[in-house]
Amino acid sequence: MSTPRVVVYPPSETGGRRVRVDGEILGTAYSLHDLAVFLERAGLEGWDEQDVAQADLIEWRGGGPEQWVH
């Protein structure tokens, strides 16, 4: 299995960030925990918030892992 390409879009006005994995929108994350859950559902099991914050496979747009409020 290849590693999914993950894009986390800039925060919306409500603070959520849209998440796309391999071209499919998975939903809106409001925290690193939410993002970790999305990635687990996409097949990246065992990830926690720290793993997500440091992952090279995530393309953060409009701010990094610490940016959740617009």
Buried (B, 14 or more C-beta within 10 A) or exposed (E): EEEBEBBBBEBBEEBBBBBBBEEEEBBBBBBBEBBBBBBEEBEBEEBEBEEBBEBEEBEBEEBEBEBBEE
